[in-house]
Amino acid sequence: MVRSQSAPLAAGHALTEAENSVFVEPARRFQDLLGIGGSITDATAETFAKLDARRQAELLRAYYDTEHGIGYTLGRTTIHSSDFSSGSYTYIEEGDGELKTFSIEHDRRYRIPMIKRAIEAAGGKLPLMASPWSAPAFMKDTNHMLQGGRLLPEHAAAWAKYYTRFIDAYQAEGIPIWSISVQNEPMAKQTWESMLYTAEEERDFLKNHLGPTVRASAHPDTKIVVWDHNRDMMVHRANVIFGDPEAAQYAWGMGFHWYETWAGFDPMFENVRRVKESYPDKVLLLTEATVEGFDWAQVQRWANGERYGTSIINDLNNGASGWIDWNMLLDETGGPNHVGNYCFSPIHADTRTGELVYTPSYWYIGHFSKFLRPGAYRVSASSSRSNLLSTAFLNSDGRLATVVMNPTDEAISYNYYVGTASTRVTIPAHAIQTLVH
């Protein structure tokens, strides 16, 4: 279970150099929190549809209920297909540059019904981000949705209009689109739907086409997020786009992922801080994360949960205002995925038995999404030793929530300080805990 704990605080004692301590200072405030959540992809919705009514209700409660679940408050979906779809598709007939055939009929079978139920389960409000993986094939220089390729200049205006047609269509279904990103992973030539932009190309598409088109649309307040790729190159992308006043006026914030900056490399959390320091008016949020290389025999691998805990703590501490996981639900194959890019998700459905399987990632994410609520302010939190990770937020109801993670092989007793008051807390080996008071 995702639980918090609390112990009475007393007058602080004299510190010694060798002690483990976590220091929280609520008077030192930083960014506010938009929320934490996960993505409803085609794969998630298709798998959800295979569950019986009882398990569907259980899944929605597990993710969105604030008392009996982990209280997700953000979401993300795709603009037509991604790799986590059963096949490639768009909302128009191929070659329709005037968008006369635009229709979201495909999404009405699985994705739209699940999103509507998720909004209801979240209490009637669920800010939803939407991202494209590729323009239609005929709009690209490769004439193919897969394997990268670039947007043809003569289709830039039509592609920008495509976003607003999507926003209009989902709004008509009762699903407001809170934000869009310009392009998912614009520097990755993938075997699945993908499209490439240099920093300058993304900047120019934003300021000359997408930004003005959204502003002139029926939903001009839709937020636009740039980059939507890994932490490694985010500083450069920010400098090129945010450093251009014409482009920056349309860019609300920057999204980032965790992939190439993790496996075998420094995750480069400091790049999040560098962007925040340089452009404090821009909102930063992690927009996609998943553990790749799916293996059903490893579905309960504890390290997967610890990877989430490490990333969320560091991303928040470096200035992120939100954190959106990738697929909320996948099946026992780590899909469906039409190019075999199978991955883990916090909850899997074993479609052979109809059962839901909760993984360590679900419980780790829950320590943040359940207790750090939208509108909370991050406050100063630090550990005296590197064997503990911590972050703290002051919620709008006055409750202070401090998440502490111990990734080591040994239990650790530490002093928990809030201002000048303290108490003694023990955290088991390879554990995460939330202190609320």
C-alpha positions in Angstrom: 0.0 0.0 0.0 1.1 3.6 -0.6 1.0 5.0 2.9 2.3 8.1 4.7 3.6 8.2 8.2 3.9 10.9 10.8 5.8 11.3 14.0 5.5 14.2 16.5 8.2 16.7 16.1 10.2 17.9 19.1 12.9 20.4 19.7 15.9 19.7 17.6 19.0 18.1 19.2 22.6 18.9 18.6 23.9 17.5 15.3 27.0 15.5 14.9 28.9 15.2 11.6 28.3 11.5 11.2 24.5 11.5 11.4 22.0 11.0 8.6 19.6 13.9 8.5 16.9 15.2 6.2 16.4 19.0 6.5 13.1 20.7 5.4 12.7 24.4 5.5 9.0 25.3 4.6 9.8 29.0 4.4 12.0 28.5 1.4 9.6 28.1 -1.6 10.2 27.2 -5.2 8.0 26.1 -8.2 4.4 25.1 -7.8 3.2 21.6 -8.8 0.9 21.1 -11.8 0.4 17.4 -11.1 1.6 13.9 -11.7 0.0 11.3 -14.0 0.2 8.9 -16.9 -0.6 8.5 -20.5 -3.7 6.9 -22.2 -2.3 5.6 -25.5 -4.1 3.4 -28.0 -2.3 0.4 -26.4 -3.6 1.4 -22.9 -7.1 1.9 -24.2 -7.1 -1.3 -26.2 -5.9 -3.3 -23.2 -8.4 -1.6 -21.0 -11.2 -2.7 -23.3 -10.3 -6.3 -22.8 -10.9 -6.1 -19.0 -14.2 -7.0 -17.5 -16.3 -4.3 -15.9 -15.0 -5.0 -12.4 -11.3 -4.8 -13.4 -11.9 -1.6 -15.4 -13.4 0.0 -12.4 -10.5 -1.2 -10.3 -7.9 0.2 -12.7 -9.6 3.7 -12.7 -9.9 3.7 -9.0 -6.3 2.6 -8.6 -5.0 5.5 -10.6 -7.4 8.4 -10.0 -9.0 7.9 -6.6 -7.3 10.1 -4.0 -8.2 7.8 -1.0 -8.1 4.3 -2.4 -5.8 4.9 -5.3 -2.8 7.2 -6.1 -4.7 10.3 -7.3 -3.3 11.0 -10.8 -4.0 14.6 -11.9 -2.3 14.9 -15.3 -2.6 12.9 -18.5 -1.1 12.6 -22.0 -2.3 11.1 -25.3 -1.2 11.0 -28.9 -2.3 12.8 -32.0 -3.1 9.8 -34.2 -0.8 6.8 -33.9 2.4 6.1 -32.1 4.3 2.8 -31.7 1.9 2.0 -28.9 -0.9 1.5 -31.3 -2.0 -1.7 -33.1 -1.0 0.0 -36.5 -0.2 3.3 -38.1 -3.1 5.7 -38.9 -3.9 9.3 -39.3 -7.1 11.4 -39.2 -7.2 12.2 -42.9 -7.1 10.3 -46.2 -3.6 10.2 -47.6 -2.9 13.2 -49.7 -5.6 15.4 -48.2 -3.6 18.6 -47.7 -6.8 20.6 -47.2 -7.9 18.3 -44.3 -11.4 17.9 -45.8 -11.5 14.2 -44.6 -10.4 15.0 -41.1 -12.1 12.6 -38.6 -11.2 11.1 -35.2 -13.6 8.2 -35.8 -10.7 5.8 -35.1 -10.3 7.1 -31.5 -14.0 6.6 -30.7 -13.6 2.8 -30.5 -11.1 2.6 -27.6 -9.2 5.8 -26.7 -12.0 8.4 -26.3 -14.2 6.1 -24.2 -11.4 5.4 -21.8 -10.3 9.1 -21.6 -13.9 10.1 -20.7 -14.0 7.5 -17.9 -10.6 8.7 -16.7 -11.9 12.3 -16.5 -14.9 11.1 -14.6 -12.8 9.0 -12.2 -10.5 12.0 -11.6 -13.5 14.1 -10.4 -14.4 15.7 -13.7 -11.1 17.4 -14.5 -7.9 15.9 -16.0 -5.5 18.2 -17.8 -4.6 16.3 -20.9 -1.5 16.9 -23.1 -1.4 15.7 -26.7 1.7 14.9 -28.8 2.2 13.9 -32.4 4.7 11.2 -33.4 4.7 12.0 -37.1 2.9 14.1 -39.8 1.0 12.0 -42.4 3.4 10.4 -44.9 2.6 12.7 -47.8 3.6 15.7 -45.7 7.2 14.4 -45.2 10.3 14.3 -47.4 10.4 10.5 -46.9 6.7 9.9 -47.8 6.6 7.5 -44.8 5.4 7.9 -41.2 8.1 5.6 -39.8 11.9 6.0 -39.7 12.1 9.8 -39.2 12.0 12.2 -42.1 11.2 15.9 -42.1 8.2 18.0 -42.7 8.0 19.4 -46.2 7.8 23.3 -46.1 4.7 23.3 -48.4 2.7 21.4 -45.8 3.7 23.3 -42.7 0.5 25.4 -42.6 -1.7 22.3 -43.1 0.2 20.4 -40.4 -0.2 23.3 -38.0 -4.0 23.3 -38.7 -4.1 19.6 -38.1 -3.3 20.2 -34.4 -6.2 22.6 -34.0 -8.6 20.3 -35.8 -7.6 17.6 -33.3 -8.2 20.0 -30.4 -11.6 21.1 -31.8 -12.6 17.4 -32.3 -11.7 16.3 -28.9 -13.3 19.3 -27.3 -16.5 18.4 -29.1 -16.3 15.0 -27.4 -16.1 16.7 -24.0 -12.3 16.2 -23.7 -10.4 19.5 -23.4 -6.8 19.5 -24.6 -4.8 21.4 -22.0 -1.5 21.4 -23.9 0.2 20.1 -27.0 3.8 19.5 -27.8 5.3 20.4 -31.1 6.8 17.0 -31.8 7.5 13.9 -29.8 11.3 13.2 -29.7 12.3 15.5 -32.6 15.9 14.2 -32.8 15.1 10.5 -32.9 14.8 8.5 -36.1 12.8 5.6 -34.8 11.6 2.4 -36.4 8.1 3.6 -35.5 6.3 6.9 -36.2 8.9 9.7 -35.9 9.8 13.1 -37.5 12.9 15.2 -37.1 13.4 18.9 -36.4 16.6 20.7 -35.7 16.3 23.3 -33.0 16.0 26.0 -35.6 13.4 24.1 -37.6 11.3 23.6 -34.5 11.7 27.2 -33.6 10.6 28.4 -37.0 7.6 26.0 -37.3 6.5 27.2 -33.9 6.8 30.9 -34.6 5.7 30.9 -38.2 3.0 28.3 -38.2 1.9 26.4 -35.0 1.9 29.3 -32.6 -0.1 31.7 -34.7 -2.5 29.0 -35.8 -3.3 27.9 -32.2 -3.6 31.6 -31.1 -6.1 32.2 -33.9 -8.1 29.1 -33.2 -11.2 28.5 -31.1 -8.9 27.4 -28.2 -6.1 30.1 -28.1 -5.2 29.3 -24.5 -3.9 25.8 -25.4 -0.4 25.6 -24.0 2.4 24.7 -26.4 5.4 22.6 -25.1 8.6 22.4 -27.0 11.4 19.7 -27.2 9.5 16.7 -25.7 12.7 14.7 -25.8 15.6 13.7 -23.5 17.4 15.8 -20.9 20.8 15.6 -22.8 20.1 18.3 -25.4 17.4 20.3 -23.6 19.6 23.2 -22.7 20.6 23.8 -26.4 17.0 23.5 -27.5 15.8 25.9 -24.9 18.5 28.5 -25.9 17.5 28.3 -29.5 13.7 28.5 -29.0 13.3 30.5 -25.8 16.1 32.8 -26.8 14.1 33.9 -29.8 11.4 36.4 -28.6 9.1 35.7 -31.5 9.1 31.9 -30.9 9.2 32.3 -27.1 5.9 34.1 -27.0 4.2 30.9 -28.1 6.2 28.5 -26.0 4.6 27.9 -22.6 7.2 25.4 -21.5 9.4 22.5 -22.2 8.9 18.8 -21.9 11.6 16.2 -21.5 12.0 12.4 -21.3 14.5 10.1 -19.5 15.7 7.6 -22.1 19.2 8.1 -23.7 20.3 9.9 -20.5 19.8 6.8 -18.3 21.1 3.5 -19.7 24.8 3.5 -19.0 24.9 7.3 -18.8 24.6 10.1 -16.2 20.8 11.0 -16.2 21.9 14.7 -16.4 19.3 16.0 -14.0 21.2 19.2 -13.7 20.1 20.1 -17.3 16.6 20.6 -15.9 18.0 23.0 -13.4 20.0 24.9 -16.0 17.0 25.5 -18.2 14.9 26.6 -15.2 17.6 29.0 -14.1 18.0 30.5 -17.6 14.2 30.7 -18.3 12.4 30.8 -15.0 9.1 31.9 -16.7 8.9 28.6 -18.7 7.3 25.6 -17.2 9.3 22.3 -17.2 7.7 18.9 -17.0 8.8 15.3 -17.7 6.3 14.2 -20.4 7.3 10.5 -20.9 9.2 7.8 -19.1 9.0 4.0 -19.3 11.3 1.1 -18.6 12.1 -0.6 -21.9 13.2 -4.2 -22.7 10.0 -5.9 -21.4 10.3 -9.3 -19.8 7.2 -10.8 -18.1 9.4 -12.7 -15.7 10.8 -9.4 -14.5 7.5 -7.5 -14.1 8.1 -7.2 -10.3 11.7 -6.0 -10.6 12.2 -3.6 -7.7 14.8 -1.6 -9.6 12.1 -0.3 -12.0 10.4 1.4 -9.1 13.6 2.8 -7.8 14.3 4.3 -11.2 11.0 6.2 -11.0 11.7 7.4 -7.5 15.1 8.6 -8.3 13.9 10.4 -11.4 10.9 12.0 -9.9 12.8 13.3 -6.9 15.6 14.7 -8.9 13.4 16.2 -11.6 11.2 18.0 -9.1 14.2 19.2 -7.1 15.7 20.7 -10.3 12.6 22.7 -11.2 10.1 20.4 -12.9 6.4 21.3 -12.3 4.9 18.1 -13.5 5.7 14.5 -14.2 3.8 12.3 -16.7 4.5 8.6 -17.0 4.0 6.8 -20.4 1.5 3.9 -20.8 -0.7 3.5 -17.8 -1.7 -0.1 -18.8 -0.1 -2.7 -21.1 -0.8 -6.4 -21.5 1.4 -9.4 -20.6 3.5 -8.9 -23.7 4.4 -5.3 -22.9 2.1 -4.1 -25.7 0.3 -4.0 -28.0 3.0 -2.3 -30.1 3.0 -2.5 -33.8 6.8 -2.4 -34.2 7.7 -4.7 -31.2 8.9 -1.9 -28.9 7.6 -3.7 -25.8 7.9 -1.9 -22.5 6.9 -2.1 -18.8 4.0 -0.1 -17.3 3.1 0.5 -13.7 0.1 -1.9 -14.1 -0.1 -4.8 -16.5 -3.2 -6.7 -17.5 -2.7 -10.4 -17.9 -5.3 -10.8 -20.7 -5.0 -14.6 -20.3 -6.5 -14.5 -16.9 -8.2 -11.0 -16.8 -6.1 -10.1 -13.7 -4.3 -6.8 -13.0 -0.7 -6.9 -12.0 0.6 -4.0 -9.9 4.4 -3.4 -10.3 6.8 -1.6 -8.0 6.7 1.4 -10.3 3.0 1.9 -9.4 3.8 2.1 -5.7 6.8 4.4 -6.1 4.9 6.9 -8.3 2.1 6.8 -5.8 4.2 8.3 -3.1 4.4 11.5 -5.2 1.0 11.6 -6.9 -1.0 10.8 -3.8 0.6 13.2 -1.4 2.0 16.0 -3.6 -1.1 17.7 -4.9 -1.6 20.3 -7.7 -1.0 23.8 -6.4 1.6 22.6 -3.8 4.9 24.5 -3.6 8.2 22.7 -3.5 10.1 23.7 -0.4 13.7 23.4 0.6 14.7 19.8 1.4 18.1 18.3 1.6 19.9 15.2 2.9 23.1 15.3 4.8 24.3 12.0 3.2 24.0 10.8 -0.4 22.5 7.5 0.8 19.1 9.2 1.1 17.1 11.1 -1.6 14.4 13.6 -0.6 12.0 16.2 -1.8 9.3 18.1 0.0 6.1 20.1 -1.0 3.7 22.2 1.0 0.2 21.5 -0.1 -2.5 24.2 -0.4 -4.3 22.7 2.6 -1.2 23.4 4.7 0.0 19.8 4.9 3.7 19.3 4.4 4.6 16.1 2.5 8.3 14.9 2.4 9.2 11.9 0.3 12.4 10.1 1.4 13.9 7.2 -0.6 16.6 4.8 0.5 18.2 3.0 -2.5 20.8 1.2 -0.4 21.0 -2.4 0.9 20.7 -1.3 4.6 18.0 0.3 6.7 18.9 3.8 7.7 17.8 5.8 10.8 17.9 9.5 10.3 16.9 12.8 11.9 13.9 14.4 10.2 14.1 18.2 10.7 11.3 20.7 9.8 12.7 24.1 10.6 14.2 23.7 14.1 12.0 20.8 15.2 13.0 17.2 14.6 12.2 13.5 15.2 13.9 10.2 14.5 12.8 8.1 11.6 13.9 4.7 10.2 13.5 3.8 6.6 14.1 0.1 5.5 16.6 -0.9 2.8 15.4 -0.2 -0.8 12.3 1.6 0.4 10.4 4.8 -0.1 8.3 6.7 2.5 6.2 9.8 2.7 6.1 11.9 5.9 3.0 14.0 6.2 2.1 16.6 8.8 
